[in-house]
Amino acid sequence: MAKHIPLVYGGYYHIYNRGNNRENIFIEERNYAYFLNLYAKYIEPVAETYAYCLLRNHFHFLVRIRTEQELVTLNPKGRAGTKSFQNPAGLPNPSQQFGNLFDAYAKAINKAYNRTGSLFQHPFGRIRVTSDEYFVQLIRYIHFNPQKHGFVTDFREYPYSSYNTFLSNKPTKLARARVLAWFDGQAAFVAAHQTPLDEKRVAEWVGESED
C-alpha cells in the first residue's frame, strides 16, 4: 500500500495510482482526454506538471506542488477547481485536489459504464523527489513506461504520454521550458531518452509504483 505522506508546498513528487484490483481505468480513447481535462481543472491550480503517462490500468505524473505564494496569487479566494478545500492557512489542499480529481473521474466512469464501487486504489501513491538525478531519471522512466509494459514497441509512438509535447511548439500546460532547461535543451532531452534506463537504480526510487 502507498505511504500516505503529505504533499508539501513547493515539494516535487512522483504521483501515481492504478485501478482497484488492477482493473482498467481507461476503457476507450475518449477516457484519456476526459481524465486530462479533469486533471487541468483540479490539479493545475495547485501543481506544476513536468511529465505524465496514462496507461490502461495505471498512470504516472511528476509534479511540483506550488508554493504558498503561488497559491495565494492563483487562488486569491482559496479556491481550486469547483470546490474550496482549505487548510488552516486558507490555502487549497493539494492532496484533497487529487482526491477530487479521482472522485470526479470515477463517478463519470461508473455512470458511463454502469459500474459501481471504487475505481482507484487508496490512498494514491506519492514519492518525494529529492535530487536532480531522480528528477531526470523519473521523467525518462515515465516516458519509457508504455514500451516497458508492451503497449508499444517504441515509447515515442505512444499517444498518452508527455514525451512528444517536448518536441512540439504547440501551447501546453506542461512546464516544458523548465524541463528542457533541466536537460540542457531539446537535443539533449532526446539524446537522454535514447539511453536505456538503469533498472536497478530506478527500482530504488519508484518502489511499489512499479506495475
Secondary structure, 3 states (H helix, E strand, C coil): CCCCCCCCCCCEEEEEEEEHHHCCCCCCHHHHHHHHHHHHHHCCCCEEEEEEEECCCEEEEEEEECCHHHHHHHCCCCCECCECCECCCCCECHHHHHHHHHHHHHHHHHHHCCCCCCCECCCCEEEECCCHHHHHHHHHHHHHHHHHCCCCCCHHHCCCECHHHHHCCCCCCCCHHHHHHHCCCHHHHHHHCCCCCCHHHHHHHHHHHCC
